[in-house]
Amino acid sequence: MTATASGPLVGRGFDRVDGRAKITGAARYTAEVPLQGIAHAVLVGARIGSGTVRSIDADAALAAGAVAVYTHENLPRLANLPPTLPSAYGGPAPGQTFFPMQDNVVHYYGQPIAVVLADTFEAAQQAAELVTAQYDRKDALIRLDDGRDAQYQPETVFCGLVPAVQSRGDFEAAARAAAHTVDATFHFAANHHNPIECSATAAEWNGDTVAVYDATQGVTATQATVAACLGMSPSQVRVVANFVGGGFGGKAMMWPHVTLAPMLARELGRPVKVVLNREQMFYGTGLREEQEQRVTLVADSAGTFTGLRHHKLSVTSPFDDWAELSLSVAGQAYAIPSWDGRYRLIRGNTMTPTFMRGPGEASGMVAMECAVEEMADELGIDPVELRLRNHAAIDPESGHPWSSDGYAECVRQAAQRFGWSAEQRRAGPGRSGNWLIGWGMGTAGYPVYQPGQPQRAHVRLLADGSLIVQAGTQDFGTGVATTMAQVAGDALGIPFDRIRVDIGDTDYPNIAAAVGSMGAGIISAAVQIACTDLRDQLIGLAVTDSGSPLHNRPAGRIEAVNGALRSRVEPFVSEEYSELLRRNHLTDLEAIGAWQPPAQDIPYGRMSFGAQFAEVAVDADLGIVRVRRMVGAFAPGRVLNAKLARSQVLGGLNWGLSQALMEGTIADPRDGRWSNASLLEYLLPVNADAPAVDISFVEVDDPVVNPLGVKGLGELGMVGAAAAIINAIRHATGKTLREIPVRIEHLL
């Protein structure tokens, strides 16, 4: 192990390297990028949910100071609209296979029908309000219940990558032979993205090249998408994302405004900036779709799960077959030999759904874990014991062993820290005054996703012994620059405060979009390999340099510690990097490391596991729910930074609370609008809602996934959290709950 004198950096809880800039206001986000002579663009959305635009009147907007107004009549046509593929693939990633203002058809309420440009943001806002449109209306379909008769069975869902019908074994035979059955149908309201920073893009041309400033989860994905849409080479598009105020999936795909900014800047001959307002976030960055999931779980008399039927019905857009993958982890978490999974869709007047934290896993495991809890009560078995009894020791889908597990340790550790007692739970809810006290649990699983292409990083050691690390990734709140410095510091034995990390620019070596909780794994692997290469260069230089104390020493017996190379056998024989470079007349030494992710067909299942417990209090008369405390234990492979890892999981647990009790977008059936498209009415938790949280980690060695054994954590903390809360409410009240989020009216 190479390290600094004070020990390894990886695993320690270093503060974020960008923390001071963020808390002092020095951090500059996309909407704040200063560009000389910029024109501000404001989108005008359709006020119908379906139909056509008959005419648009922009005269008043132009008279009020707009410098230009673009509609379907004068907006340039795209050179190409590539297919919708996840940004993890490293190519173009438009959020949907539809781009507005290419014709006069309106597919959903809020769809951009015009874009107004002015010299100031305020003037553009005012002018946009003066644009009027005449429509030929059609009936809009946006609610699941209104489209049941029109549901259909697609061949594939999720970008055409996943079969809509999947199975193993014989579920019907398992159901006929079962001693116990739980058959439950859950309804999930639509959810929308509300990060602190609304989406924004700015663009500035220089000849035939363009610089795009974007609030994105993948600078390389933005680069590839803009290039494809405008008919350019990616080498002509530079993308910069200095700071990103939260992503969570809403900034993983490239929505129309991302391409509109460079398109309009080219037309206008001046820089252009597009910033979505809060309402436009509900109509401009996808959503977690309204969905219904039916789970039929069957077991034998001993409590062994023998079959699972998991069917999902959800609303998609008029142009894409998309359903978040709610069935996959739920179908792999337990050793169930017979499984029947099926997706069905309804075409509605909405955007194409998209990724939202735990995309599919967060909803599918709510349905699954609530069914497991009900099965435990029917069997009279402690829910902890039932889950441990049925955990899949191998991947039930492939039959391969997990690359690493840790599930049982997570369940036992979280139960112990929670103070779980099978006898106390079996005795029924507790009581505190008028509050009913309930306990519940849920378990978490999240796949280890990896891109197919090499991931690259650049490291440069300067003559003074300091290090610069560069990669074409971006930080949207996870602290990736901090963990990159820790990995680099350990690999080269350089103190943390001697390392500078440069990210957020496609001029640096390419990294796939940091989505699907794969960012830490792929970025750390690229940095580790680059630094290892650089360290080997330094060792090779030292052992061949007659002036070095390490001259002719065996290379395998030299380590890097505290900014120097030293002999493992004789630690007093060493040389600082700065001295080695100076004597060899080198101002720097550099390396580019490339990590090739393992093939998809390797004989291992790849999953991260965890367990969550919740205690709730429910007012017996008013139905008010308060989550009093939550406990979670997680096995994400190697933890790079203990403080940042805890922060990720803390956010996930609180989002689980939000999913269980608050978040739901309400559709107006008259015109397809979202009735609560604001933070005034779209409910989100605040500090007063946050419970006491206990978080711990079970570190498991995983030599398969990447060099450091990092499996990812960003989404795992949310998966299963809502189920723990809903199960606790059921324990407290005795009410079987099927609507998510759970509202007061469901408990009265």
C-alpha positions in Angstrom: 0.0 0.0 0.0 1.4 3.4 -1.0 0.4 6.2 1.3 1.4 9.3 3.1 3.2 9.4 6.4 0.0 9.7 8.3 -1.6 6.6 6.7 -3.9 5.9 3.7 -6.1 8.7 2.5 -8.8 6.5 1.0 -11.6 5.8 3.5 -11.0 8.9 5.6 -13.6 11.7 5.9 -11.9 14.6 4.2 -14.0 17.7 3.7 -15.0 18.5 0.1 -12.3 20.4 -1.8 -15.0 22.6 -3.3 -16.8 23.2 0.0 -15.4 26.6 0.8 -16.3 27.9 -2.7 -19.8 26.7 -2.3 -20.5 28.1 1.2 -18.9 31.5 0.5 -20.7 32.0 -2.9 -17.5 31.9 -4.9 -18.7 28.8 -6.8 -20.1 29.9 -10.2 -22.9 27.8 -11.6 -24.0 27.6 -15.2 -26.6 30.3 -14.9 -23.9 32.6 -13.5 -21.3 32.2 -16.2 -20.5 35.7 -17.6 -20.3 35.9 -21.4 -19.8 39.1 -23.2 -22.8 40.3 -25.2 -25.1 37.5 -24.1 -28.7 37.1 -25.2 -31.1 35.6 -22.7 -33.5 33.0 -23.9 -36.9 32.2 -22.3 -39.0 29.3 -23.4 -42.8 29.7 -24.0 -44.7 26.5 -23.3 -47.9 25.2 -24.9 -51.1 25.8 -22.9 -52.8 22.6 -24.2 -51.9 19.0 -23.6 -52.6 17.7 -27.2 -53.3 19.2 -30.6 -51.6 21.6 -33.0 -50.5 25.2 -33.0 -52.7 27.2 -35.5 -50.8 30.5 -35.1 -48.3 32.3 -32.9 -48.3 36.1 -32.4 -45.0 37.5 -31.3 -45.5 41.1 -32.3 -46.1 42.4 -28.8 -42.9 40.5 -27.6 -40.8 42.1 -30.3 -42.3 45.5 -29.5 -41.4 45.0 -25.8 -37.7 44.5 -26.5 -37.2 41.0 -27.7 -34.4 40.8 -30.2 -35.7 37.6 -31.7 -38.6 35.1 -31.4 -38.2 31.6 -32.8 -41.1 29.2 -33.4 -41.7 26.1 -35.5 -41.9 28.5 -38.5 -38.3 29.8 -38.3 -36.3 27.6 -35.9 -33.5 25.7 -37.7 -34.1 22.0 -38.2 -31.9 19.6 -36.4 -29.2 17.8 -38.4 -30.0 14.6 -36.6 -31.9 13.5 -33.5 -30.1 10.4 -32.2 -32.0 7.6 -30.4 -32.5 7.9 -26.7 -29.8 5.8 -24.9 -28.5 6.2 -21.4 -25.7 8.7 -21.0 -23.6 6.0 -19.4 -23.0 4.5 -22.9 -20.7 7.5 -23.7 -22.6 8.6 -26.8 -25.5 11.0 -27.6 -28.2 10.9 -24.9 -31.2 13.0 -25.8 -33.9 12.7 -23.2 -36.6 11.8 -25.8 -36.9 11.1 -29.5 -38.8 14.3 -30.0 -37.5 17.8 -30.4 -39.9 20.8 -30.1 -40.6 23.5 -32.7 -39.7 21.2 -35.6 -43.4 21.2 -36.5 -46.7 22.5 -35.1 -47.8 19.4 -33.2 -48.3 19.7 -29.4 -47.7 16.4 -27.6 -47.8 17.6 -24.0 -48.6 20.7 -21.9 -45.6 23.0 -21.4 -43.9 21.7 -24.6 -41.9 24.6 -25.9 -43.7 26.3 -28.9 -41.5 29.5 -28.9 -38.3 30.8 -27.5 -37.9 34.6 -26.9 -34.4 36.2 -26.8 -33.6 39.6 -25.3 -30.6 41.5 -24.0 -31.6 41.0 -20.3 -33.2 38.1 -18.5 -36.0 40.3 -17.2 -36.8 41.7 -20.7 -36.9 38.1 -22.1 -39.2 37.0 -19.3 -41.6 40.0 -19.9 -41.5 39.5 -23.7 -42.2 35.8 -23.3 -45.4 36.5 -21.4 -46.6 38.6 -24.3 -46.4 35.7 -26.9 -49.9 34.3 -27.6 -50.9 31.2 -29.5 -54.0 29.8 -31.1 -54.5 26.1 -31.0 -56.6 23.3 -32.4 -57.2 21.2 -29.3 -57.5 17.4 -28.8 -58.3 15.6 -25.7 -55.2 15.0 -23.5 -54.5 11.8 -21.8 -52.1 12.1 -18.8 -53.6 9.9 -16.0 -53.1 6.2 -15.8 -56.7 5.4 -15.0 -57.9 7.3 -18.1 -55.7 5.2 -20.4 -56.3 1.7 -19.1 -58.3 0.7 -22.1 -55.4 1.8 -24.4 -52.6 -0.1 -22.6 -50.3 -2.1 -24.8 -47.5 -4.6 -24.6 -44.3 -3.3 -26.1 -41.5 -5.5 -27.3 -38.9 -3.6 -25.2 -38.8 -0.8 -22.7 -36.1 1.6 -21.4 -34.5 2.8 -24.7 -35.3 -0.5 -26.5 -32.7 -2.3 -24.3 -34.8 -4.4 -22.0 -37.4 -7.0 -22.9 -40.9 -6.1 -21.7 -41.6 -9.7 -20.8 -39.1 -11.7 -18.7 -39.4 -14.9 -16.8 -37.6 -17.8 -15.2 -39.0 -21.1 -13.9 -42.8 -21.7 -13.9 -44.6 -19.1 -11.8 -48.1 -20.6 -12.4 -47.0 -24.0 -11.1 -45.4 -22.4 -8.1 -48.6 -20.4 -7.4 -50.7 -23.6 -7.6 -48.5 -25.4 -5.1 -48.0 -22.5 -2.7 -49.1 -22.7 0.9 -49.2 -18.9 1.3 -49.9 -16.0 -1.2 -49.7 -12.3 -0.9 -51.3 -10.5 -3.9 -50.9 -6.7 -3.7 -51.3 -3.9 -6.3 -49.6 -0.6 -5.5 -50.2 2.8 -7.2 -47.3 5.3 -7.4 -47.9 9.0 -8.2 -45.8 10.7 -10.8 -42.7 12.4 -9.4 -40.7 15.4 -10.8 -37.1 16.5 -10.5 -36.5 19.5 -8.1 -32.8 19.9 -7.5 -31.7 23.2 -6.0 -30.3 24.3 -9.3 -32.7 24.5 -12.2 -31.4 23.2 -15.5 -29.4 25.8 -17.5 -27.2 25.9 -20.6 -25.2 28.7 -22.2 -23.2 28.6 -25.5 -20.6 30.8 -27.3 -19.3 30.2 -30.8 -15.8 30.9 -32.0 -15.7 30.2 -35.7 -16.9 26.7 -36.3 -16.4 25.6 -32.7 -18.7 26.1 -29.8 -18.2 26.3 -26.0 -21.2 25.0 -24.1 -21.7 25.6 -20.4 -24.2 23.1 -19.0 -25.7 22.0 -15.7 -25.1 18.3 -16.5 -24.3 15.0 -15.0 -22.1 14.1 -18.0 -20.0 16.7 -19.9 -19.1 14.0 -22.5 -22.8 13.2 -23.0 -23.7 16.8 -23.5 -20.8 17.1 -26.0 -21.9 14.0 -28.0 -25.6 15.1 -28.0 -25.0 18.6 -29.1 -22.6 17.5 -31.8 -25.0 14.9 -33.2 -28.0 17.2 -33.1 -26.2 20.1 -34.9 -24.3 17.8 -37.3 -20.8 18.5 -36.0 -17.8 16.6 -34.8 -17.6 16.2 -31.0 -14.1 17.8 -31.4 -15.9 21.0 -32.3 -17.9 21.1 -29.1 -16.3 21.9 -25.7 -18.5 21.4 -22.7 -17.8 23.0 -19.3 -19.7 22.3 -16.0 -17.9 24.1 -13.2 -20.4 23.4 -10.5 -23.7 21.6 -10.7 -26.4 22.1 -8.1 -27.8 18.6 -7.9 -28.7 16.1 -10.6 -30.3 12.9 -9.4 -31.1 11.8 -13.0 -32.8 14.9 -14.2 -29.5 16.1 -15.7 -28.3 12.7 -16.9 -30.1 13.1 -20.2 -29.9 16.1 -22.6 -33.2 17.8 -22.9 -34.1 20.2 -25.7 -32.8 23.4 -24.0 -29.3 22.0 -24.1 -29.2 21.9 -27.9 -31.3 25.1 -28.2 -28.6 27.2 -26.6 -25.8 26.6 -29.1 -28.4 26.4 -32.0 -29.7 29.9 -31.2 -26.2 31.3 -30.5 -25.2 30.2 -34.0 -28.3 31.8 -35.5 -28.0 35.1 -33.5 -24.2 35.4 -33.8 -23.8 36.0 -30.1 -23.7 34.0 -26.9 -27.1 32.6 -25.6 -28.1 31.4 -22.2 -31.3 29.3 -21.4 -32.3 28.9 -17.8 -35.4 26.9 -16.9 -37.6 28.3 -14.1 -39.1 26.1 -11.4 -42.4 25.4 -13.3 -40.5 24.6 -16.5 -38.6 21.9 -14.6 -41.9 20.0 -14.4 -42.2 20.2 -18.2 -38.6 20.2 -19.4 -36.6 17.5 -17.7 -38.6 14.2 -17.7 -40.2 12.6 -14.7 -40.7 9.4 -12.7 -43.8 8.2 -14.4 -47.2 7.4 -12.7 -47.3 3.6 -12.4 -49.1 0.7 -11.0 -47.3 -2.5 -9.8 -48.9 -5.8 -9.0 -46.8 -8.2 -6.9 -47.9 -11.7 -6.2 -45.5 -13.4 -3.8 -45.9 -17.1 -3.0 -44.2 -19.3 -0.4 -44.3 -22.8 1.0 -45.4 -23.7 4.5 -41.8 -23.2 5.8 -41.6 -19.6 4.6 -39.4 -20.2 1.6 -40.3 -18.0 -1.4 -41.1 -20.2 -4.4 -42.5 -17.7 -6.9 -43.0 -14.0 -7.8 -45.2 -12.4 -10.3 -44.3 -8.7 -10.8 -46.3 -6.7 -13.4 -46.0 -3.0 -14.0 -48.3 -0.6 -15.9 -47.1 2.9 -16.5 -47.6 6.0 -18.5 -45.0 6.9 -21.2 -44.8 9.6 -23.9 -46.5 9.5 -27.3 -43.1 8.8 -29.0 -41.0 6.5 -26.7 -41.5 3.2 -25.0 -40.0 3.9 -21.6 -40.6 2.4 -18.2 -38.1 2.7 -15.3 -36.7 -0.8 -14.5 -38.9 -1.5 -11.5 -38.7 -5.3 -11.8 -35.0 -6.1 -12.0 -33.7 -5.8 -8.5 -37.0 -6.9 -7.0 -36.6 -10.1 -9.0 -33.0 -10.7 -8.0 -33.0 -9.8 -4.3 -34.4 -13.1 -3.1 -33.7 -16.7 -4.1 -37.0 -17.2 -5.9 -36.8 -19.9 -8.6 -39.9 -18.9 -10.5 -40.4 -15.3 -11.6 -42.7 -13.7 -14.1 -42.0 -10.0 -14.9 -44.0 -7.9 -17.4 -44.1 -4.2 -18.4 -47.2 -2.7 -20.0 -47.5 0.9 -21.2 -50.0 3.6 -21.9 -49.2 6.4 -24.3 -50.0 9.7 -22.6 -49.5 13.4 -23.2 -46.4 13.7 -21.2 -42.6 14.0 -21.7 -40.7 10.7 -22.0 -40.0 9.6 -18.4 -36.4 9.5 -17.3 -34.0 8.5 -14.6 -34.7 9.6 -11.0 -32.6 8.5 -8.1 -33.0 4.7 -7.8 -34.7 4.6 -11.2 -37.0 1.6 -11.0 -35.3 0.1 -7.9 -36.8 2.7 -5.6 -40.3 1.9 -6.8 -40.0 -1.8 -7.4 -38.5 -2.5 -4.0 -41.3 -0.6 -2.3 -43.8 -3.0 -3.8 -41.6 -6.0 -3.2 -40.6 -5.2 0.4 -44.2 -4.3 1.4 -45.3 -7.7 0.1 -42.5 -9.4 2.0 -43.6 -7.7 5.2 -47.2 -8.8 4.6 -45.9 -12.4 4.0 -44.0 -12.3 7.2 -47.1 -11.4 9.2 -49.1 -14.1 7.4 -46.5 -16.7 8.2 -46.0 -15.5 11.7 -42.2 -15.2 11.0 -40.1 -12.2 12.1 -39.5 -10.0 9.0 -35.8 -9.9 9.7 -35.6 -13.7 9.8 -37.8 -14.2 6.7 -35.5 -11.9 4.6 -32.3 -13.6 5.8 -33.9 -17.0 5.1 -34.7 -16.1 1.5 -31.8 -13.9 0.5 -30.2 -14.9 -2.8 -26.7 -16.2 -2.1 -26.2 -16.2 -5.8 -27.7 -14.2 -8.6 -31.0 -16.0 -9.3 -31.1 -14.6 -12.8 -27.7 -15.8 -14.1 -26.9 -18.4 -11.5 -23.5 -16.8 -11.0 -22.1 -15.9 -7.5 -22.2 -12.3 -6.5 -18.9 -10.5 -7.0 -19.4 -9.5 -3.3 -22.4 -9.7 -1.0 -22.7 -8.3 2.5 -26.5 -8.5 2.6 -26.8 -10.6 5.7 -24.3 -8.5 7.6 -26.2 -5.3 6.7 -29.5 -6.8 7.9 -28.0 -8.0 11.2 -26.0 -4.9 11.8 -28.8 -2.5 11.1 -31.3 -4.6 13.2 -28.9 -4.5 16.2 -28.2 -0.8 15.9 -32.0 -0.1 15.6 -32.7 -2.3 18.7 -35.1 -4.5 16.7 -36.9 -7.1 18.8 -39.1 -9.7 17.1 -41.1 -10.1 20.3 -41.7 -6.4 20.7 -42.8 -6.0 17.1 -45.1 -9.1 17.3 -46.7 -7.5 20.4 -48.1 -4.8 18.2 -47.6 -1.0 18.0 -46.3 0.9 20.9 -48.0 4.0 22.3 -46.8 7.4 23.4 -49.7 9.6 24.4 -52.0 9.8 21.3 -49.2 8.6 19.0 -49.1 5.0 17.7 -45.5 3.8 17.4 -44.6 1.4 14.6 -41.5 -0.4 13.3 -40.7 -1.5 9.8 -37.9 -2.5 7.6 -36.9 -2.7 4.0 -33.9 -3.9 2.1 -31.9 -2.3 -0.7 -30.2 -3.6 -3.8 -28.7 -1.7 -6.7 -26.9 -3.0 -9.7 -23.3 -2.3 -10.4 -23.5 -0.5 -13.7 -20.4 0.0 -15.8 -19.8 1.6 -19.3 -18.4 -0.4 -22.2 -15.7 2.0 -23.2 -12.3 2.8 -21.5 -12.3 5.5 -18.8 -9.4 7.9 -18.8 -7.6 10.3 -16.4 -4.5 12.5 -16.7 -2.0 13.1 -13.9 0.9 15.5 -13.9 3.6 15.7 -11.2 5.2 19.1 -11.0 8.8 19.9 -10.2 7.8 21.1 -6.7 6.3 17.7 -5.9 2.7 18.7 -6.2 0.2 16.8 -8.4 -2.5 17.8 -10.8 -5.3 15.3 -11.6 -7.6 15.8 -14.6 -10.6 14.0 -15.9 -13.6 14.9 -18.0 -16.1 14.3 -15.3 -18.1 16.7 -13.1 -19.3 17.1 -9.5 -23.0 17.5 -8.9 -22.8 17.1 -5.1 -21.1 13.8 -4.6 -17.6 15.2 -3.8 -15.9 13.4 -6.7 -13.0 15.8 -6.8 -12.3 15.1 -3.2 -12.2 11.3 -3.6 -10.1 11.7 -6.8 -7.5 13.4 -4.7 -7.6 10.7 -2.0 -7.1 7.9 -4.6 -4.3 9.8 -6.3 -2.7 10.6 -3.0 -2.6 7.0 -1.9 -1.3 5.7 -5.3 1.5 8.2 -5.4 2.1 8.8 -1.7 1.4 12.5 -2.0 -0.2 14.5 0.9 -3.8 15.5 0.3 -3.1 19.2 0.4 -0.5 18.9 -2.4 -3.0 17.7 -4.9 -5.1 19.8 -7.3 -8.1 18.2 -9.2 -9.4 19.6 -12.4 -12.8 18.4 -13.7 -15.9 19.6 -15.5 -14.4 20.1 -18.9 -14.4 17.9 -22.1 -10.8 19.1 -22.8 -9.8 16.6 -20.1 -9.7 12.9 -20.8 -13.1 11.3 -21.3 -15.1 9.8 -18.5 -18.7 8.5 -19.1 -21.6 10.3 -17.4 -21.6 9.8 -13.7 -25.0 8.1 -13.6 -26.3 4.8 -12.2 -24.1 5.2 -9.1 -21.1 4.3 -11.2 -19.2 7.6 -11.0 -17.0 6.7 -8.0 -16.1 3.3 -9.4 -15.1 4.3 -12.9 -13.4 7.6 -12.0 -11.4 6.1 -9.2 -10.3 3.3 -11.4 -9.0 5.7 -14.1 -7.2 7.8 -11.6 -5.7 4.8 -9.9 -4.3 3.4 -13.1 -2.9 6.8 -14.2 -1.2 7.3 -10.9 0.2 3.8 -10.9 1.6 4.4 -14.3 3.2 7.6 -13.1 4.6 6.0 -10.0 6.2 3.2 -12.1 7.8 5.9 -14.3 9.2 7.6 -11.2 10.6 4.3 -9.9 12.1 3.4 -13.3 13.7 6.9 -13.4 15.2 6.4 -9.9 16.6 2.9 -10.3 18.4 3.9 -13.5 19.7 7.2 -12.2 23.2 6.8 -10.8 22.7 9.9 -8.7 19.7 8.5 -6.9 20.0 6.8 -3.5 17.7 4.1 -5.0 19.9 3.4 -8.0 20.0 -0.3 -8.9 17.5 -1.2 -6.2 14.8 -3.8 -7.2 11.8 -1.8 -8.5 9.4 -4.1 -6.7 10.9 -3.2 -3.4 10.3 0.6 -3.7 7.2 2.3 -2.4 5.8 5.8 -2.6 5.3 7.6 0.7 4.9 11.3 1.6 6.0 12.8 -1.7 9.0 10.5 -2.0 10.2 7.0 -3.1 11.8 4.8 -0.5 13.0 1.3 -0.1 10.6 -1.1 1.6 13.5 -3.0 3.0 15.6 0.0 4.2 13.0 2.8 4.8 15.8 5.3 5.5 16.9 5.1 1.8 14.6 7.5 0.0 14.4 10.4 -2.4 11.8 13.1 -2.8 10.0 13.5 -6.1 11.1 17.1 -6.5 14.8 16.2 -6.1 14.5 13.3 -8.6 12.9 15.5 -11.2 15.3 18.4 -10.6 18.4 16.2 -11.1 17.0 14.8 -14.3 16.1 18.4 -15.6 12.4 17.6 -15.7 9.8 20.3 -15.0 7.1 17.6 -14.8 6.2 14.0 -15.4 2.8 12.9 -16.6 0.7 9.9 -17.5 -2.8 9.1 -18.9 -4.4 6.1 -17.5 -7.1 4.1 -19.2 -9.3 1.6 -17.4 -11.3 -0.9 -19.4 -14.4 -2.0 -17.4 -14.9 -5.8 -17.2 -17.1 -7.4 -19.9 -20.8 -7.7 -19.2 -20.7 -11.5 -19.5 -18.2 -12.2 -16.8 -19.5 -15.0 -14.5 -20.5 -12.9 -11.6 -23.6 -11.1 -10.5 -22.9 -7.5 -9.5 -25.1 -5.9 -6.9 -24.7 -3.6 -3.9 -26.9 -4.4 -0.8 -28.2 -2.7 2.2 -30.9 -2.7 4.9 -33.0 0.0 6.4 -35.2 0.2 9.6 -37.7 2.9 10.5 -39.7 4.0 13.5 -42.8 6.1 12.9 -45.3 7.8 15.1 -48.9 8.1 13.8 -51.5 10.4 15.5 -54.3 8.0 16.2 -57.0 10.7 15.6 -55.5 12.9 12.9 -53.5 10.4 10.8 -50.4 12.6 10.9 -47.2 10.6 10.4 -43.8 11.5 11.9 -40.7 9.5 11.1 -38.9 9.5 14.4 -35.7 7.6 13.5 -34.1 5.5 10.7 -31.2 3.1 10.7 -29.3 1.9 7.6 -26.4 -0.4 7.0 -24.9 -0.7 3.5 -22.3 -2.8 1.7 -21.1 -0.6 -1.2 -17.7 -2.3 -1.6 -14.8 0.0 -0.6 -15.8 3.3 0.9 -13.6 6.1 -0.6 -14.6 8.8 1.9 -16.5 8.1 5.0 -18.0 11.6 5.4 -19.1 11.9 1.8 -20.5 8.3 1.8 -22.6 9.1 4.9 -23.8 12.2 3.3 -24.9 10.3 0.2 -26.8 7.7 2.2 -28.3 10.4 4.5 -29.7 12.1 1.4 -31.1 8.8 0.1 -32.8 7.9 3.4 -34.5 11.3 3.5 -35.5 11.0 -0.1 -37.1 7.7 0.8 -39.1 9.6 3.5 -40.1 12.1 0.8 -41.1 9.3 -1.6 -43.2 7.5 1.1 -45.1 10.5 2.5 -44.8 13.6 0.3 -43.8 13.5 -3.4 -46.6 13.2 -5.9 -47.5 15.3 -9.0 -51.2 15.8 -9.6 -52.5 15.8 -13.2 -55.3 18.0 -14.4 -57.3 15.8 -16.8 -58.8 18.8 -18.6 -55.6 19.9 -20.3 -52.8 17.7 -19.2 -51.1 20.2 -17.0 -49.4 19.3 -13.7 -51.6 21.1 -11.1 -48.8 21.4 -8.5 -45.9 22.5 -10.6 -44.2 24.5 -7.9 -42.3 24.1 -4.6 -45.3 25.7 -2.9 -47.5 22.6 -3.7 -45.1 19.8 -4.7 -44.2 18.6 -1.2 -40.6 18.0 -0.2 -39.2 17.4 3.2 -37.5 20.2 5.2 -35.1 19.9 8.2 -38.1 19.7 10.5 -39.2 16.5 8.8 -35.8 14.8 9.0 -35.6 12.0 11.5 -32.6 11.0 13.6 -30.5 8.7 11.3 -27.9 6.1 12.2 -25.7 5.0 9.2 -23.1 2.3 9.1 -21.1 0.5 6.4 -20.2 -3.1 5.9 -17.1 -3.0 3.7 -16.8 -6.1 1.5 -13.8 -6.8 -0.8 -14.7 -6.9 -4.4 -11.8 -7.6 -6.8 -14.1 -8.0 -9.8 -15.8 -4.6 -10.3 -12.7 -2.3 -10.5 -9.2 -1.9 -9.1 -10.3 -0.4 -5.8 -13.5 -2.6 -5.4 -15.9 0.4 -5.4 -19.4 -0.6 -6.2 -21.3 2.7 -5.8 -23.5 4.2 -3.2 -25.4 7.3 -4.4 -28.7 5.5 -5.1 -28.5 2.6 -2.7 -29.5 4.6 0.3 -32.9 5.5 -1.2 -33.9 2.0 -2.3 -35.9 0.3 0.4 -36.1 3.4 2.6 -39.7 4.2 1.6 -40.7 0.6 2.2 -39.3 0.6 5.7 -41.5 3.7 6.5 -44.6 2.3 4.9 -44.2 -1.0 6.7 -43.8 0.9 10.0 -47.0 2.8 9.3 -48.8 -0.5 8.7 -47.4 -1.9 11.9 -48.5 1.2 13.8 -52.1 1.4 12.4 -52.9 -2.0 11.1 -53.9 -0.4 7.8 -52.8 -2.1 4.5 -51.4 0.7 2.3 -51.4 0.7 -1.5 -51.1 4.3 -2.5 -47.7 6.0 -2.6 -47.2 8.6 -1.3 -49.2 7.8 1.9 -51.5 10.7 2.7 -53.3 11.6 5.8 -56.6 10.7 4.1 -55.4 7.1 3.6 -55.1 6.7 7.4 -58.3 8.3 8.6 
